Amino acid sequence: MTKQLLIQAFFKTGSGAILMGLLLFLPAGTLCYPNAWLLLAILFLPMLVVGIVLMRKAPDLLRKRLNTKETESDQITVIIGSSAMFVSGFILAGLDFRFGWLPLPRWVSIAAAVVFLIAYALYVEVLRENAYLSRTVEIQENQKVIDTGLYGIVRHPLYSVTLLLFLSIPLVLGSLISLVVFLFYPILIAKRIRNEEQVLEDGLAGYSEYKTRVKYRMIPFLW
């Protein structure tokens, strides 16, 4: 564990929480937005715990997860699109709460929070299975194909998990309008996967054979 890594991890977590809070509470016009507080809690508290564990047990993996300097041009487009989706989705959720456009029942938010936490647990499992999980699309030194656990079901279980996470976010916030914005995520992630698989086929030994054994990219029996 290094001091620089510790500072970087806490800065990114803290700045992320502050930015999300601003995007939610300012449009809502109040701090009394229970659904926003619920989302911040179920997102950043587990993130903090996982970050601490990674810092102690797998600092190299944490360093990879903190690196967001993408070099693939196709991936930069996906990052820009994802950022626009999050910003507009959060702002609309805050406005939806403020003006009561299309609010969802309380039980929907609670059920979505449960789904979110289950998905986050699966996210942790994917991190445990694959030590090569960089935030950027790249081939790492001595990288090997991972085909066990969730990787024996779909080729990109991390993206399967993020699909559950991100589509549950607007439901936790109680906003149907925000959900419409977040429905663009499957399109963005499909673009990322196609580019990533091309990079892996070109540079990672055994990946083409792995694709023949595990047919589905992200959703079993569908895609």
Contacts in CASP RR format, 6 or more apart in sequence:
PFRMAT RR
TARGET T0000
AUTHOR 0000-0000-0000
METHOD contacts of the structure
MODEL  1
MTKQLLIQAFFKTGSGAILMGLLLFLPAGTLCYPNAWLLLAILFLPMLVV
GIVLMRKAPDLLRKRLNTKETESDQITVIIGSSAMFVSGFILAGLDFRFG
WLPLPRWVSIAAAVVFLIAYALYVEVLRENAYLSRTVEIQENQKVIDTGL
YGIVRHPLYSVTLLLFLSIPLVLGSLISLVVFLFYPILIAKRIRNEEQVL
EDGLAGYSEYKTRVKYRMIPFLW
1 55 0 8 1.000
1 56 0 8 1.000
1 59 0 8 1.000
2 59 0 8 1.000
5 55 0 8 1.000
5 59 0 8 1.000
5 62 0 8 1.000
5 63 0 8 1.000
5 66 0 8 1.000
6 55 0 8 1.000
8 66 0 8 1.000
9 51 0 8 1.000
9 55 0 8 1.000
9 62 0 8 1.000
9 66 0 8 1.000
12 66 0 8 1.000
13 44 0 8 1.000
13 47 0 8 1.000
13 48 0 8 1.000
13 51 0 8 1.000
14 44 0 8 1.000
16 44 0 8 1.000
17 40 0 8 1.000
17 44 0 8 1.000
20 39 0 8 1.000
20 40 0 8 1.000
20 43 0 8 1.000
20 90 0 8 1.000
21 36 0 8 1.000
21 40 0 8 1.000
23 86 0 8 1.000
23 87 0 8 1.000
23 90 0 8 1.000
23 91 0 8 1.000
24 33 0 8 1.000
24 36 0 8 1.000
24 39 0 8 1.000
24 90 0 8 1.000
24 93 0 8 1.000
24 94 0 8 1.000
24 173 0 8 1.000
25 31 0 8 1.000
25 33 0 8 1.000
25 36 0 8 1.000
25 94 0 8 1.000
27 90 0 8 1.000
27 91 0 8 1.000
27 92 0 8 1.000
27 93 0 8 1.000
27 94 0 8 1.000
27 95 0 8 1.000
27 98 0 8 1.000
28 36 0 8 1.000
28 94 0 8 1.000
28 95 0 8 1.000
28 97 0 8 1.000
28 98 0 8 1.000
29 94 0 8 1.000
29 98 0 8 1.000
30 98 0 8 1.000
33 94 0 8 1.000
33 97 0 8 1.000
35 93 0 8 1.000
35 97 0 8 1.000
35 109 0 8 1.000
35 172 0 8 1.000
35 173 0 8 1.000
35 174 0 8 1.000
36 93 0 8 1.000
36 94 0 8 1.000
36 97 0 8 1.000
36 173 0 8 1.000
38 109 0 8 1.000
38 113 0 8 1.000
38 172 0 8 1.000
39 113 0 8 1.000
39 169 0 8 1.000
39 172 0 8 1.000
39 173 0 8 1.000
42 113 0 8 1.000
42 116 0 8 1.000
42 117 0 8 1.000
42 120 0 8 1.000
42 172 0 8 1.000
43 116 0 8 1.000
46 117 0 8 1.000
46 120 0 8 1.000
50 124 0 8 1.000
50 127 0 8 1.000
51 62 0 8 1.000
54 61 0 8 1.000
54 62 0 8 1.000
54 65 0 8 1.000
54 127 0 8 1.000
55 62 0 8 1.000
58 127 0 8 1.000
58 131 0 8 1.000
60 131 0 8 1.000
61 127 0 8 1.000
61 131 0 8 1.000
61 133 0 8 1.000
64 132 0 8 1.000
64 133 0 8 1.000
64 134 0 8 1.000
64 135 0 8 1.000
65 127 0 8 1.000
65 133 0 8 1.000
65 134 0 8 1.000
65 135 0 8 1.000
66 135 0 8 1.000
67 134 0 8 1.000
67 135 0 8 1.000
67 136 0 8 1.000
68 79 0 8 1.000
68 135 0 8 1.000
68 136 0 8 1.000
69 136 0 8 1.000
70 76 0 8 1.000
70 79 0 8 1.000
70 135 0 8 1.000
70 136 0 8 1.000
70 137 0 8 1.000
71 136 0 8 1.000
71 138 0 8 1.000
72 136 0 8 1.000
72 137 0 8 1.000
72 195 0 8 1.000
72 199 0 8 1.000
74 191 0 8 1.000
74 192 0 8 1.000
74 195 0 8 1.000
75 136 0 8 1.000
75 137 0 8 1.000
75 192 0 8 1.000
75 195 0 8 1.000
75 196 0 8 1.000
77 191 0 8 1.000
78 188 0 8 1.000
78 189 0 8 1.000
78 191 0 8 1.000
78 192 0 8 1.000
78 195 0 8 1.000
81 184 0 8 1.000
81 188 0 8 1.000
82 185 0 8 1.000
82 188 0 8 1.000
85 181 0 8 1.000
85 182 0 8 1.000
85 184 0 8 1.000
85 185 0 8 1.000
85 188 0 8 1.000
88 181 0 8 1.000
89 170 0 8 1.000
89 175 0 8 1.000
89 178 0 8 1.000
89 181 0 8 1.000
89 182 0 8 1.000
90 173 0 8 1.000
90 178 0 8 1.000
92 175 0 8 1.000
92 177 0 8 1.000
92 178 0 8 1.000
92 181 0 8 1.000
93 170 0 8 1.000
93 173 0 8 1.000
93 174 0 8 1.000
93 175 0 8 1.000
93 177 0 8 1.000
93 178 0 8 1.000
94 173 0 8 1.000
94 175 0 8 1.000
94 178 0 8 1.000
95 101 0 8 1.000
96 102 0 8 1.000
96 103 0 8 1.000
96 173 0 8 1.000
96 174 0 8 1.000
96 175 0 8 1.000
96 176 0 8 1.000
96 177 0 8 1.000
96 178 0 8 1.000
97 103 0 8 1.000
97 173 0 8 1.000
97 174 0 8 1.000
97 175 0 8 1.000
101 177 0 8 1.000
102 175 0 8 1.000
102 176 0 8 1.000
102 177 0 8 1.000
103 174 0 8 1.000
103 175 0 8 1.000
103 176 0 8 1.000
104 171 0 8 1.000
104 174 0 8 1.000
104 175 0 8 1.000
104 176 0 8 1.000
108 171 0 8 1.000
108 174 0 8 1.000
109 171 0 8 1.000
109 172 0 8 1.000
109 173 0 8 1.000
109 174 0 8 1.000
111 171 0 8 1.000
112 168 0 8 1.000
112 169 0 8 1.000
112 171 0 8 1.000
112 172 0 8 1.000
112 174 0 8 1.000
113 168 0 8 1.000
113 172 0 8 1.000
115 164 0 8 1.000
115 168 0 8 1.000
116 164 0 8 1.000
116 165 0 8 1.000
116 168 0 8 1.000
116 169 0 8 1.000
116 172 0 8 1.000
118 164 0 8 1.000
119 161 0 8 1.000
119 162 0 8 1.000
119 164 0 8 1.000
119 165 0 8 1.000
119 168 0 8 1.000
120 161 0 8 1.000
120 165 0 8 1.000
122 150 0 8 1.000
122 157 0 8 1.000
122 160 0 8 1.000
122 161 0 8 1.000
122 164 0 8 1.000
123 158 0 8 1.000
123 161 0 8 1.000
123 162 0 8 1.000
123 165 0 8 1.000
125 150 0 8 1.000
126 133 0 8 1.000
126 150 0 8 1.000
126 157 0 8 1.000
126 158 0 8 1.000
126 161 0 8 1.000
127 133 0 8 1.000
129 146 0 8 1.000
129 148 0 8 1.000
129 149 0 8 1.000
129 150 0 8 1.000
129 151 0 8 1.000
129 157 0 8 1.000
130 146 0 8 1.000
130 151 0 8 1.000
130 158 0 8 1.000
132 140 0 8 1.000
132 143 0 8 1.000
132 144 0 8 1.000
132 146 0 8 1.000
133 158 0 8 1.000
134 140 0 8 1.000
137 192 0 8 1.000
137 195 0 8 1.000
137 196 0 8 1.000
137 199 0 8 1.000
138 199 0 8 1.000
139 199 0 8 1.000
139 200 0 8 1.000
139 203 0 8 1.000
139 204 0 8 1.000
143 204 0 8 1.000
145 204 0 8 1.000
145 205 0 8 1.000
145 206 0 8 1.000
145 207 0 8 1.000
145 210 0 8 1.000
147 210 0 8 1.000
147 213 0 8 1.000
147 214 0 8 1.000
150 157 0 8 1.000
150 160 0 8 1.000
151 157 0 8 1.000
151 214 0 8 1.000
152 213 0 8 1.000
152 214 0 8 1.000
153 214 0 8 1.000
153 216 0 8 1.000
153 220 0 8 1.000
154 160 0 8 1.000
154 214 0 8 1.000
154 216 0 8 1.000
154 217 0 8 1.000
154 218 0 8 1.000
154 219 0 8 1.000
154 220 0 8 1.000
155 197 0 8 1.000
155 210 0 8 1.000
155 211 0 8 1.000
155 214 0 8 1.000
155 216 0 8 1.000
155 217 0 8 1.000
155 218 0 8 1.000
156 193 0 8 1.000
156 196 0 8 1.000
156 217 0 8 1.000
156 218 0 8 1.000
159 189 0 8 1.000
159 192 0 8 1.000
159 193 0 8 1.000
159 217 0 8 1.000
159 218 0 8 1.000
160 218 0 8 1.000
160 219 0 8 1.000
162 185 0 8 1.000
162 189 0 8 1.000
163 185 0 8 1.000
163 186 0 8 1.000
163 189 0 8 1.000
163 218 0 8 1.000
163 219 0 8 1.000
166 182 0 8 1.000
166 185 0 8 1.000
167 179 0 8 1.000
167 182 0 8 1.000
167 183 0 8 1.000
167 185 0 8 1.000
169 178 0 8 1.000
169 182 0 8 1.000
170 176 0 8 1.000
170 178 0 8 1.000
170 179 0 8 1.000
170 181 0 8 1.000
170 182 0 8 1.000
171 179 0 8 1.000
189 218 0 8 1.000
190 218 0 8 1.000
190 223 0 8 1.000
193 217 0 8 1.000
193 218 0 8 1.000
197 207 0 8 1.000
197 211 0 8 1.000
197 217 0 8 1.000
200 207 0 8 1.000
201 207 0 8 1.000
201 208 0 8 1.000
201 211 0 8 1.000
216 222 0 8 1.000
216 223 0 8 1.000
217 223 0 8 1.000
END
